[in-house]
Every structure is written in structure tokens, then in C-alpha cells.
Amino acid sequence: MTEKTMTIREMCEAYDVTPRTLRFYEAKELLFPIRDGQKRLFTKRDRARLKLILRGKRFGFSLEEIRQLLDLYHAGDQQVTQLTKTYEVGRERLADMERQREELTEAIEDLKDQLAWGEKMIASMRAKQEAAE
């Protein structure tokens, strides 16, 4: 029995991506759909790879990092190398995200302080203006 394939339209609907996105990933050699004339047919393998690509993008991995991790699938060691490297890259990305979150939290607090100061200054200036009238 042949494996179920999906058309580009079905892939777009199933994974909420555009045809352009799928063609881009194909051009970057991240997906390898079967070509049937002008038609692209995506296999179960393509679907699994797309899920990983989208997850990697969501986590902030570069396409090159994603490609390297996907390419490790064929290392011949039952995915130990791929999982180990993915874990290492994931830990690094988590540390980066946590560092960014701390910087963002600090910037938010600074902005809140500046807005509170600005609010006081505006109220003070308005009070002086009203007293002068």
C-alpha cells in the first residue's frame, strides 16, 4: 500500500503555512516533496520534517540550525546524535530566551518608572497652568 501524500494546498491547510513557505523550505532543501509534473506531493517524512521546522522556528532556531539537526537523523545511531545535539541547541536557546526575558522585564520596569515620572510632571505643569489662570 502506498503511503498517503498531501498536496501543497492540504499541507497549507493542515499546518497553517503558505505555499510560498513550503516552496521556500523546498528550495532550502529542508523538504523534499515528490514532483508529479507541476504538482508537489508531500510524504509522511515531509510532514514530520515540517512540524520540526515550524517548532524550531517558534523556538528561534535559525534555518541552518534546523537543517543541521534534521540532517543528523541519518547518523545511523538510532537518533542519539540528533537528540543529543537538539538537546544542546535547545538548552542554549532557552538560556538566550531567559536572558532576553530578563532584559525585557528590566526595560519594562524602566519604562513604567519613566511614564510615572512623566505623569507627575504633566500633572504638576497643568496644576501650575491652572493656578496662573
Residue frames relative to the residue before (quaternion, step in Angstrom):
aa qw qx qy qz dx dy dz
M 1.0000 0.0000 0.0000 0.0000 0.00 0.00 0.00
T 0.3933 -0.7234 0.5123 0.2442 3.57 -0.86 0.91
E 0.5297 -0.6438 0.4555 0.3123 3.51 -1.13 0.71
K 0.5502 -0.6226 0.4492 0.3285 3.56 -1.09 0.72
T 0.1283 -0.7719 0.6188 0.0688 3.54 -0.89 0.97
M 0.2749 -0.7427 0.5873 0.1670 3.52 -1.30 0.38
T 0.4430 -0.6630 0.5311 0.2865 3.54 -1.13 0.68
I 0.6887 -0.4624 0.3502 0.4350 3.54 -1.29 0.19
R 0.6332 0.5299 -0.3279 0.4591 3.59 1.03 -0.79
E 0.6603 0.5030 -0.3079 0.4650 3.59 0.92 -0.88
M 0.6310 0.5263 -0.3242 0.4688 3.58 1.04 -0.80
C 0.6475 0.5270 -0.3146 0.4517 3.56 0.93 -0.90
E 0.6821 0.4807 -0.2807 0.4741 3.56 0.93 -0.90
A 0.6916 0.4997 -0.2819 0.4389 3.57 0.90 -0.92
Y 0.8122 0.2702 -0.1081 0.5056 3.59 0.96 -0.86
D 0.4075 -0.7479 0.4462 0.2747 3.58 1.31 0.22
V 0.4690 0.6118 -0.4826 0.4158 3.54 0.79 1.13
T 0.4904 -0.6461 0.4930 0.3145 3.56 -1.27 0.25
P 0.6301 -0.5063 0.4055 0.4268 3.58 -1.21 0.31
R 0.6106 0.5638 -0.3437 0.4372 3.56 1.06 -0.77
T 0.6297 0.5350 -0.3265 0.4590 3.57 1.01 -0.83
L 0.6734 0.4926 -0.2976 0.4640 3.58 0.87 -0.93
R 0.6565 0.4972 -0.3141 0.4724 3.58 0.96 -0.82
F 0.6177 0.5442 -0.3323 0.4603 3.57 1.09 -0.77
Y 0.6742 0.4802 -0.2940 0.4778 3.60 0.89 -0.92
E 0.6196 0.5204 -0.3407 0.4788 3.57 1.10 -0.64
A 0.6573 0.5074 -0.3085 0.4641 3.60 0.93 -0.88
K 0.6898 0.4542 -0.2658 0.4972 3.59 1.11 -0.70
E 0.4206 -0.7419 0.4207 0.3094 3.56 1.38 0.12
L 0.3836 0.6826 -0.5127 0.3523 3.52 0.94 1.04
L 0.7478 0.1987 -0.1238 0.6212 3.56 1.27 -0.55
F 0.1445 -0.8025 0.5771 0.0446 3.56 -1.10 0.74
P 0.0198 -0.8329 0.5531 0.0052 3.59 0.49 1.13
I 0.5222 -0.5893 0.5123 0.3430 3.52 -1.30 0.48
R 0.2609 -0.7564 0.5773 0.1631 3.57 -0.92 0.88
D 0.0197 -0.7591 0.6502 -0.0256 3.52 -0.90 1.04
G 0.7616 -0.1865 0.0740 0.6162 3.55 0.27 1.30
Q 0.7933 -0.1913 0.1825 0.5484 3.57 -0.65 -1.12
K 0.5725 0.6211 -0.3597 0.3962 3.57 1.28 -0.34
R 0.1990 -0.7239 0.6453 0.1415 3.52 -1.21 0.67
L 0.0841 -0.7847 0.6134 0.0306 3.56 -0.86 0.98
F 0.2246 -0.8040 0.5444 0.0817 3.53 -0.63 1.18
T 0.3325 -0.7631 0.5328 0.1525 3.53 -0.86 1.07
K 0.7141 -0.4014 0.3461 0.4574 3.53 -1.37 0.01
R 0.6252 0.5410 -0.3262 0.4583 3.58 1.04 -0.79
D 0.6471 0.5107 -0.3153 0.4701 3.59 0.96 -0.86
R 0.6495 0.5177 -0.3183 0.4570 3.56 0.98 -0.84
A 0.6514 0.5007 -0.3172 0.4737 3.58 0.94 -0.82
R 0.6537 0.5075 -0.3109 0.4674 3.58 0.97 -0.86
L 0.6447 0.5189 -0.3316 0.4529 3.60 0.95 -0.81
K 0.6176 0.5370 -0.3458 0.4589 3.59 0.98 -0.79
L 0.6788 0.4835 -0.2871 0.4724 3.57 0.93 -0.90
I 0.6190 0.5368 -0.3387 0.4626 3.60 1.02 -0.78
L 0.6919 0.4808 -0.2830 0.4583 3.57 0.82 -1.00
R 0.6370 0.5094 -0.3243 0.4791 3.57 1.02 -0.75
G 0.6511 0.5180 -0.3117 0.4590 3.56 0.94 -0.88
K 0.6452 0.5095 -0.3154 0.4740 3.59 0.99 -0.85
R 0.6394 0.5329 -0.3227 0.4505 3.58 0.97 -0.84
F 0.7012 0.4428 -0.2559 0.4968 3.56 1.09 -0.73
G 0.5739 -0.6371 0.3614 0.3662 3.59 1.27 0.01
F 0.3941 0.6995 -0.5031 0.3199 3.59 1.18 0.36
S 0.4647 -0.6429 0.5217 0.3141 3.56 -1.12 0.61
L 0.6245 -0.5295 0.3971 0.4146 3.58 -1.21 0.37
E 0.6229 0.5372 -0.3485 0.4494 3.59 1.04 -0.67
E 0.6331 0.5072 -0.3338 0.4801 3.60 0.98 -0.76
I 0.6470 0.5186 -0.3144 0.4621 3.57 0.94 -0.89
R 0.6456 0.5205 -0.3228 0.4560 3.59 0.92 -0.89
Q 0.6647 0.5078 -0.3098 0.4521 3.57 0.87 -0.94
L 0.6658 0.4940 -0.3073 0.4672 3.58 0.97 -0.82
L 0.6519 0.5016 -0.3163 0.4726 3.59 0.97 -0.80
D 0.6523 0.5327 -0.3154 0.4374 3.58 0.99 -0.80
L 0.6108 0.5689 -0.3479 0.4269 3.59 1.17 -0.50
Y 0.4494 0.7018 -0.4429 0.3306 3.59 1.26 -0.24
H 0.7452 0.4060 -0.2054 0.4875 3.56 1.03 -0.81
A 0.3194 0.7777 -0.4898 0.2309 3.60 1.18 0.43
G 0.4496 -0.7322 0.4213 0.2903 3.59 1.23 -0.25
D 0.6483 0.5077 -0.3347 0.4582 3.60 1.16 0.35
Q 0.6005 -0.6040 0.3311 0.4063 3.54 1.09 0.85
Q 0.6774 -0.5489 0.2514 0.4203 3.55 1.06 0.90
V 0.3499 0.7439 -0.5084 0.2565 3.62 1.19 0.21
T 0.6647 0.4970 -0.3065 0.4661 3.59 0.87 -0.91
Q 0.6654 0.5084 -0.3061 0.4528 3.58 0.88 -0.95
L 0.6918 0.4718 -0.2870 0.4652 3.59 0.84 -0.93
T 0.6387 0.5271 -0.3267 0.4556 3.59 1.00 -0.79
K 0.6815 0.4719 -0.2863 0.4806 3.58 0.87 -0.93
T 0.6294 0.5242 -0.3352 0.4655 3.61 0.98 -0.80
Y 0.6330 0.5297 -0.3206 0.4647 3.56 0.99 -0.83
E 0.6697 0.5019 -0.2990 0.4585 3.59 0.89 -0.95
V 0.6702 0.4818 -0.2941 0.4819 3.58 0.90 -0.93
G 0.6401 0.5328 -0.3159 0.4545 3.57 1.02 -0.80
R 0.6413 0.5137 -0.3209 0.4710 3.60 0.97 -0.81
E 0.6465 0.5092 -0.3154 0.4725 3.59 0.99 -0.85
R 0.6660 0.5007 -0.3000 0.4645 3.57 0.93 -0.90
L 0.6250 0.5305 -0.3339 0.4653 3.59 1.02 -0.77
A 0.6454 0.5115 -0.3195 0.4689 3.59 0.94 -0.86
D 0.6400 0.5158 -0.3184 0.4722 3.60 1.00 -0.82
M 0.6715 0.5033 -0.2983 0.4547 3.58 0.88 -0.94
E 0.6566 0.5014 -0.3147 0.4674 3.59 0.98 -0.83
R 0.6273 0.5248 -0.3238 0.4757 3.58 1.07 -0.77
Q 0.6518 0.5034 -0.3060 0.4776 3.59 0.98 -0.85
R 0.6354 0.5287 -0.3312 0.4549 3.57 1.00 -0.81
E 0.6451 0.5135 -0.3201 0.4667 3.59 0.97 -0.83
E 0.6522 0.5033 -0.3104 0.4743 3.58 0.97 -0.85
L 0.6576 0.5050 -0.3044 0.4689 3.57 0.99 -0.83
T 0.6325 0.5226 -0.3292 0.4675 3.60 0.96 -0.82
E 0.6490 0.5121 -0.3041 0.4733 3.57 0.99 -0.86
A 0.6608 0.5007 -0.3011 0.4710 3.60 0.92 -0.89
I 0.6285 0.5293 -0.3325 0.4628 3.60 1.01 -0.78
E 0.6642 0.4955 -0.3057 0.4689 3.59 0.89 -0.90
D 0.6380 0.5176 -0.3254 0.4682 3.60 0.97 -0.80
L 0.6678 0.4942 -0.3022 0.4674 3.58 0.92 -0.87
K 0.6198 0.5319 -0.3425 0.4643 3.60 1.00 -0.76
D 0.6459 0.5159 -0.3139 0.4669 3.58 0.98 -0.88
Q 0.6657 0.4990 -0.3009 0.4661 3.58 0.93 -0.88
L 0.6490 0.5061 -0.3183 0.4706 3.59 0.98 -0.77
A 0.6306 0.5183 -0.3313 0.4732 3.61 1.02 -0.78
W 0.6372 0.5118 -0.3185 0.4802 3.58 0.98 -0.84
G 0.6600 0.5140 -0.3006 0.4581 3.56 0.92 -0.94
E 0.6360 0.5340 -0.3213 0.4552 3.57 0.99 -0.83
K 0.6525 0.5040 -0.3019 0.4787 3.59 1.01 -0.86
M 0.6515 0.5167 -0.3146 0.4578 3.58 0.94 -0.87
I 0.6544 0.5053 -0.3116 0.4683 3.59 0.92 -0.88
A 0.6555 0.5027 -0.3114 0.4697 3.60 0.92 -0.91
S 0.6497 0.5164 -0.3118 0.4627 3.60 0.95 -0.84
M 0.6698 0.4942 -0.2977 0.4674 3.58 0.91 -0.91
R 0.6480 0.5102 -0.3149 0.4697 3.60 1.01 -0.79
A 0.6363 0.5267 -0.3285 0.4580 3.56 1.01 -0.82
K 0.6456 0.5072 -0.3126 0.4778 3.59 0.98 -0.84
Q 0.6431 0.5332 -0.3076 0.4556 3.57 1.00 -0.87
E 0.6770 0.4862 -0.2864 0.4725 3.57 0.95 -0.91
A 0.6382 0.5223 -0.3230 0.4643 3.59 1.04 -0.74
A 0.6616 0.5090 -0.3004 0.4615 3.59 1.06 -0.73
E 0.6493 0.5466 -0.3190 0.4217 3.62 1.10 -0.50
